[in-house]
Amino acid sequence: MNALRRLTYRSDLLAMTRFLGLTNVLRKCYYRWAVSPGEVLRANLGGIDVQFRASTPAEFRGVEGTLVAEQDFLQVLISTLRPGDIFFDVGSQIGQFAVPLAKVVRDEGQVVAFEPEAQAYQRLLDHLELNRLSNVRVFRQALGDQNAAGRLFVGGRSCPSLVLHLEDAEQQSASEAVEIVPGDWLRENENLPVPRAVKIDVEGYEYAVLRGLQRTLADPACELLCLEIHPSYLPSPVTVEMIMEFVKACGFTNLDAPLRWTQIHMVARKSASTHVAA
């Protein structure tokens, strides 16, 4: 089963299914093969036992994707965070990172999760309850670089985005109204602590999120940034180089940015001299 699972994540096969318009059909077939109706999925994410309910093919793919495609981020975060730490999960989806990392930081720490999409937000709350977690604070707002009203496009692709991608243009009507707020503004108004680590996965809206979190990211207490960059979804004139320079300007000197299929998985750290002792 593991071999078949990894096969479904091969970039050439994914590109072919998108070209043929078979993505949704094959995702539904795979979901029916892999999951029993009403089944609670029990997984070990980086040594942490977690439980999820995947009620749709997209939710199942989201949980499984963390196991297959995003283990690099998860392993880095688990090895870095300690009990009592603060973690910001921007683009939390249904809790694939928030749930295991809430168990890592324990009750003396806190996870702050941001998920604007209505269904994912509710599923995130469900999964926190399923895992009996009380140290996660959830905001149903999208982070950006200004206070504004926005549209979250939920059609076409498996992950919603504030950026309308070309292949989703015909599904513009599949969207939700969301509130966009700068992360610094929200943190300061809600008296949230500066996080030790931040994960951002926002499907092309990365630069706006970073700009709105600049003071937080530049704080010496914020030591680690895990950022998923989607080069083909970045709005003009944003480039990967602009994002990397911005991250460096926030004090992150050690950047590792390998390509993972069509995304770049950036792990950015500050030098030891700028760290605040845990």
C-alpha positions in Angstrom: 0.0 0.0 0.0 2.9 2.4 0.8 4.3 1.8 -2.7 0.9 2.6 -4.3 0.5 5.7 -2.1 3.9 7.1 -3.2 3.0 6.3 -6.8 0.0 8.6 -6.6 2.3 11.5 -5.6 4.6 11.2 -8.6 4.7 14.6 -10.3 4.5 13.1 -13.9 1.4 11.1 -13.0 -0.2 14.1 -11.3 0.5 16.3 -14.3 -1.0 13.7 -16.7 -4.2 13.3 -14.6 -4.6 17.1 -14.5 -4.1 17.3 -18.3 -6.7 14.6 -18.9 -9.1 16.2 -16.4 -9.2 13.0 -14.3 -7.9 14.4 -11.0 -11.2 14.5 -9.1 -12.4 11.1 -10.5 -9.2 9.3 -9.6 -9.0 11.0 -6.2 -12.5 9.7 -5.4 -11.6 6.2 -6.6 -8.4 6.2 -4.5 -10.4 7.5 -1.4 -12.9 4.7 -1.7 -10.2 2.1 -2.0 -8.1 3.4 0.9 -10.7 4.4 3.5 -13.8 2.8 5.0 -16.8 5.0 5.5 -16.7 6.7 8.9 -13.2 5.4 9.6 -11.0 7.3 12.1 -7.6 7.5 10.6 -4.8 6.8 13.1 -1.4 7.8 12.1 2.0 8.4 13.5 3.3 11.8 12.4 7.0 12.1 13.2 6.6 9.9 16.3 3.4 11.5 17.5 0.2 9.5 17.5 -2.7 11.4 16.0 -6.3 10.8 14.8 -8.2 12.3 11.9 -11.6 11.8 10.3 -11.3 12.2 6.5 -14.8 12.6 5.3 -14.0 13.6 1.8 -11.3 12.6 -0.8 -9.7 16.1 -0.4 -9.4 15.7 3.4 -7.9 12.3 3.1 -5.4 13.5 0.6 -4.5 16.4 2.9 -3.7 14.0 5.8 -1.9 11.6 3.6 0.0 14.4 1.8 1.5 15.4 5.1 2.7 11.8 5.6 4.2 11.6 2.1 5.0 15.1 0.8 5.6 17.3 3.8 7.5 15.0 6.2 10.5 17.3 5.9 8.6 20.2 7.5 7.1 18.0 10.1 10.3 16.4 11.1 12.1 19.8 11.4 9.3 21.2 13.5 9.1 18.2 15.8 12.9 18.2 16.3 12.9 22.0 17.1 9.9 22.6 19.2 9.8 21.8 22.9 7.2 21.8 25.7 6.2 25.4 26.4 7.0 26.7 22.9 4.7 28.7 20.7 3.9 27.6 17.1 2.0 29.6 14.4 0.3 27.4 11.8 -0.7 29.6 8.9 -2.9 27.8 6.5 -3.7 25.1 9.0 -6.3 23.2 6.8 -7.8 20.4 8.9 -4.9 20.3 11.5 -2.3 18.1 9.9 0.4 20.2 11.6 -1.6 21.8 14.5 -2.6 18.4 16.0 0.8 16.7 16.3 2.6 19.9 17.2 0.1 20.7 19.9 1.1 17.4 21.5 4.8 18.4 21.2 4.5 21.8 22.9 2.1 20.3 25.5 -0.3 22.2 27.7 2.4 24.7 28.8 2.9 25.7 25.1 0.4 26.8 22.5 -0.4 26.4 18.8 -2.0 29.3 17.1 -3.8 28.1 13.9 -5.1 30.3 11.1 -7.6 28.7 8.7 -10.1 30.9 6.8 -12.0 28.3 4.8 -15.3 27.4 6.4 -15.3 23.6 6.0 -11.6 23.2 6.9 -12.0 25.4 9.9 -14.8 23.2 11.2 -12.9 20.1 10.6 -9.9 21.5 12.4 -12.1 22.1 15.4 -13.4 18.6 15.2 -9.9 17.1 15.1 -8.8 19.2 18.1 -11.7 17.7 20.0 -11.0 14.2 18.7 -7.4 14.4 19.9 -8.5 16.0 23.2 -6.4 19.1 22.7 -7.0 22.4 24.5 -3.8 24.3 23.8 -4.7 25.4 20.3 -6.2 28.8 19.5 -7.9 29.0 16.1 -8.6 32.1 14.0 -10.9 31.9 11.0 -9.1 34.8 9.3 -6.7 34.8 6.3 -3.4 36.5 6.9 -2.1 39.1 4.5 -0.4 42.5 4.4 -3.5 44.7 5.1 -6.9 44.7 6.7 -9.3 43.9 3.9 -12.2 41.8 2.7 -11.2 39.1 0.3 -12.4 36.1 -1.7 -11.0 32.6 -1.0 -11.2 30.5 -4.1 -12.2 27.0 -3.1 -13.0 25.4 -6.5 -10.8 23.6 -8.9 -7.8 22.6 -6.7 -7.7 20.7 -3.5 -6.4 23.6 -1.5 -8.2 27.0 -1.4 -6.3 30.1 -2.2 -6.6 33.9 -2.2 -4.9 33.8 -5.5 -7.0 32.9 -8.5 -5.0 30.4 -10.5 -5.4 30.3 -14.3 -6.6 26.7 -14.3 -9.3 27.7 -11.8 -10.6 30.7 -13.7 -13.7 29.0 -14.9 -14.6 28.2 -11.3 -14.4 31.7 -9.9 -17.9 31.4 -8.5 -16.7 28.7 -6.1 -15.4 31.1 -3.5 -16.0 32.4 0.0 -15.9 35.8 1.5 -13.1 36.0 4.1 -11.5 38.6 6.4 -7.8 39.4 5.7 -5.7 40.8 8.5 -1.9 41.4 8.9 -0.4 38.8 11.2 1.5 41.4 13.2 -1.7 43.4 13.8 -3.6 40.3 14.9 -0.9 39.1 17.2 -0.5 42.5 18.9 -4.3 43.1 19.2 -4.8 39.6 20.6 -1.8 39.8 22.9 -0.4 36.6 21.3 3.2 35.6 22.2 5.9 35.6 19.5 6.2 32.1 18.1 9.4 30.1 18.1 8.4 28.6 14.8 6.1 29.5 12.0 4.7 27.3 9.1 3.1 29.0 6.1 1.2 27.1 3.4 -1.1 29.5 1.5 -1.0 28.4 -2.1 0.6 31.4 -3.8 -0.2 34.1 -1.2 3.1 33.7 0.6 4.5 37.2 0.0 1.5 39.0 1.4 1.5 36.8 4.5 5.2 37.4 5.1 4.8 41.2 4.7 2.0 41.2 7.3 4.1 39.1 9.7 7.3 41.1 9.3 7.7 42.3 12.9 6.9 38.8 14.3 9.3 37.1 11.9 12.1 39.6 12.7 11.8 39.2 16.4 14.8 37.2 17.7 12.5 34.8 19.5 11.2 33.6 16.2 13.9 31.1 15.2 12.4 28.9 12.5 10.3 29.4 9.4 8.9 26.6 7.3 7.5 28.1 4.1 5.9 26.3 1.1 6.4 28.5 -2.0 4.3 27.9 -5.1 6.3 29.5 -8.0 3.6 29.0 -10.6 0.9 30.5 -8.4 2.7 33.7 -7.3 0.8 36.8 -8.4 2.7 39.3 -10.6 5.2 40.9 -9.9 6.1 38.6 -6.9 9.0 36.2 -7.6 10.7 33.5 -5.6 13.8 35.7 -5.3 11.7 38.5 -3.7 10.4 36.0 -1.1 13.8 34.7 -0.3 15.2 38.3 0.1 12.4 39.2 2.3 13.0 36.2 4.5 16.7 37.1 4.8 15.8 40.7 5.7 13.8 39.3 8.7 17.1 37.9 10.1 17.0 34.3 8.7 20.5 33.5 7.6 20.4 29.8 7.0 18.0 29.0 4.1 17.5 25.5 2.7 15.0 25.6 -0.3 14.8 22.3 -2.2 12.2 21.7 -4.9 9.4 19.3 -3.9 7.5 18.5 -7.1 6.0 21.8 -8.1 6.7 23.6 -4.8 9.7 24.9 -3.0 9.9 23.8 0.7 12.0 26.5 2.4 13.3 25.8 5.9 14.9 29.1 7.2 16.7 29.5 10.5 18.5 32.3 12.3 22.1 32.1 13.2 22.9 30.9 16.7 24.0 34.4 17.8 20.5 35.7 17.3 18.6 32.9 19.1 16.8 33.4 22.4 17.4 30.6 24.8 14.4 28.3 25.1 
